[in-house]
Amino acid sequence: MNAMLPHCCVITPEPASPAAADCRAFLDRLSAVLARGETLVQLRVKSFDAAAFARLAADALARCDAAGAQLMLNGPIDAAGVMRLEGAGWHLDGVALRAAARRPLPAARRVSAACHAADDLSLAARVGADFVTLSPVLPTLSHPGAPTLGWTRFAELAAQATMPVYALGGMTRAHLDDARRHGAHGVAGIRSFW
């Protein structure tokens, strides 16, 4: 399954609101992203309640399925909710990763995890994550002034990982070669990818 991972992972920004018009605009933008050939999308929506997230996830999944893309869910959802959305994967944020005692989905469904340190990579391995994001590599607009890993520390951590690693934090497509030289499978991001 990991051999089929693309080298870029698109992470969505938050939709403006759960209102129908805002969700339509968000889904139209997702369609444009998919039309450009993206095949791995993380639907990252933390501001919606579970019902609104489930509705948006179902619509996003239909568009991803039609485009042959994998959708990873990162929002107010649990394993049962992910399983109701046939084909969707689950991206475990730090809280979900620490709470998982074992792999939360069957092997046929992708699981990814957000990692920031060696301990997180160990937890991701324990739960059988298929891939991880490792961040923040470089400074980001979303977390100004936050400490970063830098390429040297990123490479040290990526070398410890037992699964493919996506570099996240300040990434653009132009960073792909640098990321791969430092042990990444690929790059992930919001602003430069959406």
SVG drawing of the C-alpha trace seen along z (x, -y; Angstrom):
<svg xmlns="http://www.w3.org/2000/svg" viewBox="-27 -35 49 40">
<polyline fill="none" stroke="black" stroke-width="0.4" points="0.0,0.0 2.8,-2.5 4.5,-2.0 1.4,-3.7 1.8,-6.9 2.3,-10.0 5.1,-12.5 2.7,-15.4 -0.1,-15.4 -2.6,-18.2 -3.9,-19.3 -7.1,-21.4 -7.6,-24.7 -10.7,-25.1 -13.9,-25.9 -15.2,-29.4 -18.1,-27.9 -20.5,-24.8 -23.0,-26.9 -24.1,-25.2 -22.7,-28.0 -19.3,-27.9 -19.1,-24.1 -20.0,-24.2 -17.2,-26.7 -14.8,-24.5 -15.8,-21.4 -15.5,-23.3 -11.9,-24.2 -11.3,-20.6 -12.5,-19.6 -10.0,-22.0 -7.2,-20.6 -8.1,-17.0 -8.4,-18.1 -4.7,-19.2 -3.9,-15.5 -3.5,-15.4 -4.1,-11.9 -3.7,-12.3 -5.8,-14.8 -6.2,-15.2 -9.5,-16.8 -8.4,-18.8 -11.4,-20.5 -11.3,-21.1 -14.0,-23.9 -17.1,-21.8 -19.2,-19.7 -19.2,-15.9 -22.4,-16.0 -21.2,-18.9 -17.8,-17.2 -19.4,-13.9 -21.5,-15.6 -18.5,-17.5 -16.4,-14.3 -19.0,-12.3 -19.1,-15.0 -15.3,-15.3 -15.0,-11.5 -17.3,-11.3 -15.2,-13.8 -11.9,-12.1 -13.3,-8.7 -14.4,-10.0 -10.8,-11.4 -9.1,-8.3 -7.6,-10.1 -7.3,-8.9 -9.0,-11.0 -7.7,-11.0 -10.0,-12.4 -8.7,-14.7 -11.5,-16.2 -14.2,-15.4 -14.6,-11.7 -13.9,-8.3 -13.0,-5.0 -16.7,-4.0 -17.3,-7.3 -14.4,-6.7 -15.6,-3.1 -19.0,-4.5 -17.2,-6.4 -16.1,-3.5 -12.6,-4.0 -11.7,-6.9 -8.5,-6.8 -7.9,-8.4 -5.2,-10.9 -4.5,-10.7 -3.7,-14.0 -1.6,-14.0 -4.6,-13.4 -5.9,-10.5 -2.4,-9.0 -1.8,-9.0 -5.2,-7.5 -4.8,-4.6 -3.8,-1.3 -3.6,0.4 -4.3,-0.2 -7.8,-1.8 -8.8,-0.7 -8.4,2.6 -5.3,3.0 -7.2,2.2 -7.9,-1.4 -5.0,-3.8 -4.0,-5.3 -1.6,-8.2 -0.4,-10.2 0.9,-13.7 4.4,-13.5 6.6,-16.1 9.2,-14.1 10.8,-10.6 8.1,-9.5 5.4,-10.3 7.1,-8.2 7.2,-5.3 3.5,-5.6 2.8,-5.8 4.7,-2.5 2.8,-0.9 -0.5,-1.7 0.6,-0.6 0.4,-3.9 0.9,-3.6 2.6,-7.0 3.2,-10.1 3.7,-13.8 6.7,-15.2 6.6,-18.8 7.3,-21.6 10.4,-21.4 10.6,-25.2 8.8,-28.3 5.2,-28.6 2.6,-31.4 0.2,-29.3 2.6,-29.0 4.8,-32.1 7.7,-32.0 7.2,-28.3 10.4,-26.2 11.2,-24.2 13.0,-20.9 15.2,-22.2 16.4,-19.8 19.2,-18.2 16.8,-17.1 14.1,-16.2 16.6,-13.8 17.6,-12.3 13.9,-11.6 13.0,-10.4 15.8,-7.9 14.2,-6.4 10.7,-6.1 9.5,-2.7 7.0,-4.1 7.1,-6.8 7.4,-10.3 6.0,-13.5 7.8,-16.8 5.3,-19.4 5.7,-22.9 6.7,-25.7 6.8,-23.2 6.1,-24.0 6.5,-21.7 9.9,-23.3 11.1,-21.6 10.4,-18.1 14.0,-17.4 15.4,-18.7 12.9,-16.7 13.7,-13.5 17.4,-14.1 16.7,-14.3 14.8,-11.0 11.2,-12.1 8.9,-10.2 7.4,-13.5 6.0,-16.9 2.7,-18.0 1.1,-21.4 -1.8,-23.6 -1.2,-27.1 1.1,-26.1 -0.9,-22.9 -4.5,-24.2"/>
</svg>
